[in-house]
């Protein structure tokens, strides 16, 4: 029996050498490697700027804070997502307004997005699940259709003149949609570089945004630097300049900066990223081919107008229920194959039940969840491993009767 973990990090001597270089440099916190990583992220996404922080959650929260979104405001989020999407809204004191999936889809029902917009709505946060970019044409159409309800509270909100689109693209670094790179599609985009992500810095994330008239990219960058480093107007690197020890605290802000050790790992990963994406695509295509004759639905990673980052392989066992799905996962584990579920909808979680959400109000999200299983997808898998996963999976769903 083999041991197939769900999503181990892909580390090589290149990452180890870069970390050793950082450790030997004498500069291990936010410094030149972080700035270099930010520059390359912005180049990859086609944006003027990127900010690297210690998580995608921090990136989403800092975007909300830069936009002045807080108590009394509402932010629309999917019911079908990980908690970080909604918890970042809670962190700033705003109210997350959940929207159900469209029938048979993981994405929000975009007609319901428009209906959920009120005079309190300041942002909508779609999720690029599994690395597949959302239909942002529909997202922008929804917010434009309710433009007259938007009540800007400050100059940066006035520059948009509508509900602001903040993408939770934690899964989707490197994805493309309609000829655009993820990171350069939504108004703001948050990426994750957590240990299980395609490109990892162990922990970490990046925030990008699209330049527009009325926005000062450099001012946004500097504001996020203040927000992420206690409101200190000089970072540690700036303070090393001769006679430049003195600094000010502009406000009692937060602490969520990226370190050069993390950025060093990211720089090494970034050089390898095209080959990592290519391998993920090969695995997905092998999975798709093996499942084409079974009664399942799989996430559409690749098409004429889009290319996923290939982060997760989601399979719906059509017509089946939670007990059947859970038994499949157990039987896969008995054969040494770790599987997962993406996601248990937020209204099923204690934290969101406590603020009034009930899964009964989100039937489509529950329908997606109840028979979804996520198969292992990572670049340590050999072709023999892929065959082993598929042989076991297809045998189990063919023989398991419920």
C-alpha positions in Angstrom: 0.0 0.0 0.0 1.2 3.5 -0.9 1.1 6.6 1.2 -0.3 9.5 -0.8 -0.5 12.7 1.3 -3.0 15.3 0.4 -0.9 18.4 -0.3 2.8 18.4 0.8 5.0 21.4 0.0 7.4 20.9 -3.0 10.8 22.0 -1.7 14.2 21.5 -3.4 17.8 22.5 -2.9 16.9 25.8 -4.6 14.7 26.9 -1.8 17.2 25.7 0.8 20.0 27.6 -0.9 17.9 30.8 -1.0 17.0 30.5 2.7 20.7 29.9 3.5 21.6 33.0 1.5 19.1 35.1 3.4 20.3 33.7 6.8 23.9 34.5 5.8 23.1 38.0 4.7 22.3 39.1 8.2 18.9 40.4 7.1 16.1 38.0 7.9 13.0 40.3 8.4 11.3 42.5 5.9 14.0 43.8 3.5 15.5 43.5 0.0 14.2 40.0 -0.7 10.7 40.9 0.2 10.9 44.0 -2.0 12.2 41.9 -4.9 9.4 39.3 -4.4 6.8 42.1 -4.4 8.2 43.4 -7.7 8.1 40.0 -9.4 4.6 39.3 -8.1 3.4 42.6 -9.6 5.1 41.8 -12.9 3.5 38.4 -13.0 0.0 39.9 -12.4 0.5 42.9 -14.7 0.0 45.5 -11.9 2.0 48.5 -10.8 2.4 47.3 -7.2 2.1 44.3 -5.0 2.4 44.1 -1.2 3.6 40.9 0.5 2.3 40.1 4.0 2.2 37.2 6.3 -1.1 35.7 5.0 -3.9 36.1 2.4 -6.2 36.8 5.3 -4.1 39.8 6.3 -4.1 40.9 2.7 -7.9 40.9 2.5 -8.1 42.7 5.8 -5.6 45.4 4.8 -7.5 46.0 1.6 -10.7 46.5 3.6 -8.9 48.9 5.9 -7.3 50.9 3.1 -10.7 51.3 1.6 -12.1 52.5 4.9 -14.6 49.7 5.3 -15.6 49.0 8.9 -18.5 49.1 11.4 -21.9 49.8 9.8 -20.7 48.5 6.4 -21.6 45.3 4.6 -19.4 43.1 2.4 -20.9 40.3 0.3 -19.1 36.9 0.5 -19.9 33.4 -0.8 -21.5 31.0 1.6 -19.3 28.3 0.0 -15.7 29.3 1.0 -13.1 29.0 3.8 -13.6 31.2 6.8 -10.8 33.6 5.9 -13.1 35.3 3.3 -15.7 36.2 5.9 -13.5 36.5 9.0 -11.4 39.3 7.4 -14.7 41.2 7.1 -15.5 40.5 10.7 -12.0 41.7 11.7 -12.7 45.2 10.5 -16.1 45.3 12.2 -18.2 45.1 9.0 -20.9 42.5 8.4 -20.4 39.6 6.0 -23.5 39.1 3.9 -23.5 35.6 2.5 -24.8 34.6 -0.9 -25.7 31.1 -2.0 -24.1 29.3 -4.9 -25.8 29.1 -8.3 -27.5 25.7 -8.8 -24.8 23.1 -9.6 -22.0 25.7 -9.3 -19.4 26.6 -6.7 -19.5 30.3 -7.6 -21.9 32.7 -6.1 -25.3 33.2 -7.8 -24.5 36.5 -9.5 -28.2 37.5 -9.8 -28.3 37.1 -6.0 -25.2 39.3 -5.6 -27.1 42.2 -7.2 -30.1 41.5 -5.0 -27.9 41.5 -1.9 -26.4 45.0 -2.5 -27.8 47.7 -0.2 -26.8 51.3 0.7 -24.5 49.7 3.3 -22.7 47.5 0.8 -19.1 48.6 0.2 -17.4 45.5 -1.3 -18.0 42.0 -2.7 -15.4 39.3 -2.3 -15.7 36.5 -4.9 -13.6 33.3 -4.4 -11.5 31.8 -7.2 -12.1 28.3 -5.9 -9.5 25.6 -6.6 -7.5 28.0 -8.8 -10.4 28.6 -11.3 -11.0 32.3 -11.8 -14.6 33.5 -11.3 -16.8 35.0 -14.0 -15.8 38.6 -13.2 -17.8 39.9 -16.1 -20.9 38.8 -14.1 -19.4 40.2 -10.8 -18.8 43.6 -12.3 -22.2 43.6 -14.1 -23.8 42.9 -10.7 -22.1 45.8 -9.0 -22.6 48.2 -11.9 -26.4 47.4 -11.9 -26.7 48.7 -8.3 -24.3 51.7 -8.7 -27.0 54.1 -7.7 -27.1 52.5 -4.2 -23.4 53.0 -3.5 -22.7 55.6 -0.8 -18.9 56.4 -0.7 -17.6 57.3 2.7 -14.2 58.6 1.6 -12.1 59.7 -1.3 -10.8 56.2 -2.2 -14.4 54.9 -2.3 -15.4 57.9 -4.5 -12.7 56.9 -7.0 -14.7 53.6 -7.6 -18.2 55.0 -7.4 -19.6 51.5 -7.0 -19.2 48.4 -4.8 -15.5 47.4 -4.8 -14.5 43.9 -6.0 -11.9 42.2 -3.8 -10.9 38.8 -5.1 -10.1 36.0 -2.6 -7.7 34.4 -5.0 -5.9 32.4 -2.3 -5.8 29.4 -4.7 -5.3 31.1 -8.0 -1.8 32.6 -8.4 -0.8 32.0 -12.0 -4.4 31.5 -13.3 -5.6 33.3 -16.4 -9.1 34.5 -17.5 -10.0 36.0 -20.8 -6.4 36.9 -21.5 -5.8 38.5 -18.1 -3.7 37.2 -15.3 -5.3 36.7 -11.9 -4.3 39.6 -9.8 -5.0 42.1 -12.6 -8.8 41.4 -13.0 -10.6 42.4 -9.8 -10.1 45.8 -8.2 -8.0 44.2 -5.4 -6.7 40.6 -5.3 -5.4 38.6 -2.4 -3.2 35.5 -2.9 -2.1 32.9 -0.4 1.4 31.4 -0.1 0.5 29.0 2.7 2.3 25.7 3.0 -0.4 23.8 1.0 -0.5 26.3 -1.9 1.0 25.8 -5.3 3.6 28.5 -4.6 4.5 28.6 -0.9 6.5 30.8 1.4 5.5 28.5 4.4 3.0 31.3 5.5 2.4 34.4 3.5 0.3 36.2 1.0 0.3 39.1 -1.5 -2.1 41.9 -2.4 -2.4 43.4 -5.8 -4.7 46.1 -7.2 -5.5 47.7 -10.5 -4.4 51.3 -11.1 -7.3 53.7 -11.8 -7.9 57.4 -12.0 -8.3 58.8 -8.5 -6.0 56.2 -6.9 -2.4 56.8 -5.9 -0.7 53.4 -6.1 2.3 54.6 -4.1 0.1 56.0 -1.4 -1.9 52.7 -1.1 1.4 50.8 -0.9 2.7 53.1 1.9 -0.6 52.9 3.8 -0.4 49.1 3.8 3.2 49.3 5.0 2.0 51.4 7.9 -1.0 49.1 8.6 1.2 46.0 8.6 4.0 47.4 10.8 2.4 49.0 13.9 1.9 52.3 12.1 5.7 52.9 12.1 6.7 55.3 9.4 10.0 53.6 8.7 10.6 49.9 8.3 13.7 48.3 9.7 15.6 48.5 6.5 15.1 52.3 6.2 16.2 52.7 9.8 19.6 51.2 9.1 20.7 54.2 7.0 23.2 56.4 8.6 21.6 58.7 11.2 18.1 57.5 10.3 17.2 55.8 13.6 14.3 58.1 14.4 10.8 57.2 13.5 7.2 58.0 14.3 4.1 55.9 15.0 1.3 57.3 12.9 -1.4 55.2 14.5 -1.6 52.0 16.7 -1.9 49.6 13.8 -1.2 45.9 13.2 1.7 43.5 12.7 1.5 41.3 9.6 4.6 41.9 7.5 6.4 39.2 5.4 10.0 38.3 6.3 12.9 38.0 3.9 13.2 34.3 4.9 9.7 33.8 3.6 10.3 35.9 0.5 13.5 33.9 -0.2 11.5 30.7 -0.3 9.0 32.5 -2.6 11.7 33.7 -5.0 13.0 30.2 -5.4 9.5 28.8 -5.9 8.7 31.5 -8.4 11.6 30.5 -10.7 10.2 26.9 -10.7 6.5 27.9 -11.0 6.0 27.4 -14.7 7.1 23.8 -14.4 5.0 23.3 -11.3 1.9 24.6 -13.1 2.6 22.4 -16.1 2.9 19.3 -13.9 -0.4 20.1 -12.2 -2.1 20.4 -15.5 -0.7 17.0 -16.6 -2.2 15.4 -13.4 -5.6 17.1 -13.8 -5.8 15.8 -17.4 -5.0 12.3 -16.3 -7.6 12.5 -13.6 -10.2 13.9 -16.0 -9.5 11.1 -18.6 -9.9 8.4 -15.9 -13.2 9.8 -14.7 -14.8 10.7 -18.0 -17.2 7.7 -18.0 -18.3 7.9 -14.3 -21.3 9.7 -12.8 -19.2 12.6 -11.4 -18.7 16.3 -12.0 -15.3 17.8 -11.8 -14.1 21.4 -11.7 -13.5 22.9 -15.1 -9.8 23.9 -14.8 -9.0 24.6 -18.5 -10.9 26.0 -21.4 -10.5 28.3 -24.4 -11.0 31.5 -22.3 -9.4 30.4 -19.0 -6.5 28.5 -17.5 -6.6 27.5 -13.8 -3.6 27.4 -11.4 -4.7 23.7 -10.9 -4.7 24.0 -7.1 -7.5 21.6 -6.1 -9.2 18.7 -7.8 -12.8 18.8 -6.7 -15.1 15.9 -7.6 -18.9 15.7 -7.0 -20.3 12.2 -6.6 -23.6 13.0 -8.3 -26.8 11.8 -6.7 -24.9 10.8 -3.5 -25.1 12.1 0.1 -22.8 13.1 3.0 -22.6 9.5 4.4 -21.6 8.1 1.1 -19.0 10.8 0.5 -17.5 10.3 3.9 -17.3 6.5 3.4 -15.5 7.1 0.2 -13.0 9.2 2.0 -12.5 6.6 4.7 -12.0 3.8 2.2 -9.5 6.0 0.3 -7.6 6.5 3.6 -7.6 2.8 4.2 -5.7 2.5 1.0 -3.2 5.2 2.0 -4.7 8.1 0.0 -5.6 11.3 1.9 -8.6 13.2 0.6 -10.4 16.3 1.8 -13.6 18.3 1.4 -13.7 21.9 -0.1 -15.8 23.3 1.6 -18.1 22.8 4.5 -20.2 26.0 3.9 -19.8 28.8 6.4 -23.5 28.7 7.6 -22.7 25.2 9.0 -19.9 26.6 11.2 -20.5 27.6 14.9 -19.0 31.0 14.4 -21.4 32.0 11.6 -24.4 30.2 13.2 -23.8 32.5 16.2 -24.4 35.6 14.0 -27.6 34.3 12.5 -26.7 32.2 9.5 -28.6 28.9 8.8 -27.6 26.4 6.1 -31.3 25.9 5.3 -31.1 29.3 3.6 -28.3 28.2 1.3 -29.6 25.0 -0.3 -27.3 25.1 -3.3 -24.2 25.5 -1.2 -25.3 22.5 0.8 -25.9 20.5 -2.3 -22.4 21.2 -3.6 -20.9 20.2 -0.2 -22.9 17.1 0.5 -21.2 14.9 -2.1 -17.9 16.7 -2.8 -14.5 15.0 -2.3 -11.2 16.6 -3.1 -8.5 14.2 -4.4 -4.8 14.7 -3.8 -3.2 17.1 -6.3 0.4 18.1 -5.9 3.7 18.0 -7.8 5.2 15.1 -5.8 2.7 12.7 -7.5 4.2 10.4 -10.1 2.2 9.1 -13.0 2.1 5.7 -11.1 0.7 7.6 -8.0 -1.9 9.2 -10.2 -2.9 5.8 -11.5 -3.0 4.4 -8.0 -5.3 7.2 -6.8 -7.6 6.7 -9.8 -7.7 2.9 -9.6 -8.7 3.1 -6.0 -11.2 5.9 -6.4 -13.0 4.4 -9.4 -13.0 0.9 -7.7 -14.5 2.4 -4.5 -17.2 4.5 -6.2 -18.1 1.5 -8.5 -18.4 -1.0 -5.7 -19.8 1.1 -2.9 -23.6 0.8 -2.9 -25.7 3.4 -1.2 
